[in-house]
Amino acid sequence: MPDASSFSSSFSSFFDRAAGEWDERPTFRQLSAVPRRLLRAVPFRADQHWLDFGAGSGLLAAAIAPRVRRVTALDTSAQMLRVLDEKNVPRVRTLRADIFDGLPDSYDGVASCMALHHVADTASLLRVFHRHLKPGGLLALVDLYREDGSFHGDKLARDVCHFGFEPDALRALAQEAGFVDPHFEEILRLEKNEGRIYPLFLMQARKP
């Protein structure tokens, strides 16, 4: 990738091209089960401001918004954010930016679904999350457990930085970034590639 810490321009271009039909993709339809499970697991409050990292067309942002004061939906894809804007979801504001360039606010929580494995420098990303969370702020990240690289297929694998994550390794990175009590649970199993099963985790942690 041209930038080792962030999304590649080629991958942003892929999402721009795919944005118009993203919500109709089979994988997205399976992922639509994630928000209700996230809402059961995470203690959202009405006075909170959350960041949805890699928000795409708003899978998490739209679900979280009714539970909180505001959601900032961050993505590098202009077209994905355009799709989200057209949904006119109350209390959701879109922000097109590279998170490594800095953020304009601090947040009560950071949520993300299937974006972490597209960022090369996981340790730096977790430090940025920590920096922009308020004391007591929550982290709620959904992504792939370690897989063999088949999830995205040959076409996209060139722009994927991690083939999922080992919980112990990701837990250690979160603790090094300053988070406490990082813990994992399986949140969903996706079916792709002629019936292969790919489990997803929810990692929660807290900034002291």
C-alpha positions in Angstrom: 0.0 0.0 0.0 1.3 3.5 -0.7 0.6 4.7 2.8 1.5 2.1 5.4 -0.7 3.6 8.1 -4.0 4.1 6.3 -6.3 3.0 3.5 -4.7 2.9 0.1 -6.0 5.2 -2.6 -6.8 2.2 -4.8 -8.9 0.6 -2.1 -10.8 3.9 -1.6 -11.4 3.9 -5.3 -12.8 0.4 -5.1 -15.3 1.5 -2.4 -16.2 4.6 -4.5 -17.0 2.3 -7.4 -19.0 -0.1 -5.3 -20.9 2.4 -3.2 -24.1 2.5 -5.2 -24.8 -1.2 -4.8 -23.0 -1.9 -1.6 -26.0 -2.4 0.6 -27.3 -5.1 -1.8 -24.2 -7.3 -1.6 -24.6 -10.7 0.0 -21.9 -10.1 2.5 -23.4 -6.7 3.6 -26.7 -8.4 4.0 -25.2 -10.9 6.4 -23.4 -8.1 8.2 -26.8 -6.5 8.8 -27.1 -8.8 11.9 -24.1 -7.1 13.5 -25.7 -3.8 14.7 -28.5 -5.3 16.8 -26.0 -7.6 18.5 -23.6 -4.7 19.1 -26.5 -2.7 20.6 -27.1 -5.6 23.1 -23.4 -5.8 24.0 -22.3 -2.2 24.3 -23.7 0.3 26.9 -24.6 3.2 24.6 -26.0 6.3 26.4 -28.1 9.2 25.1 -25.5 11.9 26.0 -22.7 10.3 24.1 -20.9 11.2 20.9 -19.5 8.2 19.0 -17.1 7.8 16.1 -17.9 5.1 13.5 -14.5 4.4 11.9 -14.7 3.2 8.3 -18.4 3.9 8.4 -19.1 3.1 4.7 -22.8 3.4 3.9 -23.7 3.6 7.5 -24.3 0.0 8.8 -23.3 0.9 12.3 -23.9 4.6 12.4 -27.5 4.3 11.5 -28.1 1.7 14.2 -26.1 3.6 16.9 -27.6 7.0 16.2 -31.0 6.5 18.0 -29.2 5.5 21.2 -26.8 8.4 21.4 -26.5 12.2 21.0 -24.5 12.1 17.8 -22.5 9.8 15.5 -19.6 11.0 13.4 -19.3 8.6 10.4 -15.7 8.7 9.2 -14.6 7.2 5.9 -12.1 7.9 3.1 -14.6 7.1 0.4 -16.6 10.1 -0.8 -19.1 7.9 -2.6 -19.8 5.7 0.4 -20.5 8.8 2.5 -22.7 10.2 -0.2 -24.8 7.1 0.0 -25.0 7.5 3.8 -25.9 11.2 3.5 -28.7 10.4 1.1 -30.3 8.2 3.9 -30.8 11.3 6.0 -30.2 9.5 9.3 -30.9 11.8 12.2 -27.9 12.6 14.5 -25.4 11.2 11.9 -22.8 13.5 10.5 -20.4 12.3 7.8 -16.7 13.1 7.8 -14.4 12.3 4.9 -10.9 12.1 6.3 -7.8 10.1 6.9 -7.8 9.4 10.6 -4.0 9.7 10.8 -4.3 13.3 9.8 -6.1 14.1 13.0 -9.8 14.4 14.1 -11.7 17.6 14.9 -13.3 16.3 18.2 -13.0 13.8 21.0 -15.5 11.0 21.5 -17.2 8.9 24.1 -16.8 5.8 22.0 -15.3 4.4 18.8 -17.1 1.7 16.9 -16.0 0.0 13.7 -17.2 -3.0 11.5 -14.8 -4.7 9.1 -12.4 -1.8 8.7 -9.6 -2.7 11.0 -8.0 -5.3 8.6 -7.7 -2.6 5.9 -5.3 -0.5 8.0 -1.7 -1.6 7.9 -0.5 -0.1 11.2 -2.9 -1.5 13.8 -0.8 -0.3 16.7 -0.8 3.3 15.5 -4.5 3.2 14.8 -5.3 2.1 18.3 -3.1 4.9 19.6 -5.1 7.4 17.6 -8.4 5.9 18.9 -7.0 6.3 22.4 -5.9 9.9 21.8 -9.3 11.0 20.6 -11.4 9.2 23.2 -12.5 11.0 26.4 -11.6 9.4 29.7 -13.7 6.4 30.2 -14.3 6.2 26.5 -15.2 2.9 24.9 -13.8 0.9 22.0 -16.1 -1.6 20.1 -14.4 -3.1 17.1 -15.9 -5.9 14.9 -13.6 -7.7 12.6 -12.4 -11.1 11.4 -10.7 -13.7 13.5 -7.5 -14.9 11.8 -8.3 -16.5 8.4 -6.2 -17.9 5.5 -6.6 -14.9 3.1 -9.5 -16.4 1.2 -12.2 -14.1 2.6 -11.6 -11.3 0.1 -10.5 -13.5 -2.8 -7.6 -12.9 -5.1 -8.9 -9.6 -6.6 -9.1 -7.7 -3.3 -6.4 -9.5 -1.3 -3.7 -7.2 -2.6 -5.3 -4.2 -0.7 -6.0 -6.1 2.5 -3.4 -5.6 5.2 -4.4 -8.3 7.6 -6.0 -11.7 7.2 -8.0 -11.2 10.4 -6.5 -11.0 13.9 -5.4 -13.3 16.7 -7.2 -12.1 19.9 -4.1 -12.3 22.1 -2.0 -10.2 19.7 -4.7 -7.6 19.3 -5.3 -7.5 23.0 -1.7 -6.8 23.6 -1.7 -3.9 21.1 -4.8 -2.4 22.7 -3.1 -2.6 26.1 0.1 -1.0 24.7 -2.0 1.8 23.4 -3.4 2.4 26.9 -6.7 0.6 26.9 -7.8 -1.5 29.8 -9.9 -4.7 29.9 -9.8 -5.6 26.2 -12.1 -8.6 25.8 -13.5 -10.6 22.9 -16.6 -12.4 22.0 -17.8 -14.0 18.7 -20.5 -11.7 17.3 -21.3 -13.3 13.9 -20.3 -16.0 11.4 -20.2 -15.0 7.8 -20.7 -17.6 5.0 -18.7 -17.0 1.8 -16.8 -18.9 -0.9 -19.0 -22.0 -1.4 -20.0 -22.4 2.2 -16.8 -21.5 4.1 -17.4 -20.0 7.5 -15.6 -16.9 8.7 -16.2 -15.9 12.4 -16.2 -12.3 13.5 -15.2 -10.9 16.9 -16.4 -7.9 18.9 -13.5 -6.5 20.9 -14.4 -4.1 23.6 -12.0 -2.1 25.7 -11.9 1.1 27.7 -9.7 4.2 28.1 -9.1 4.8 31.8 
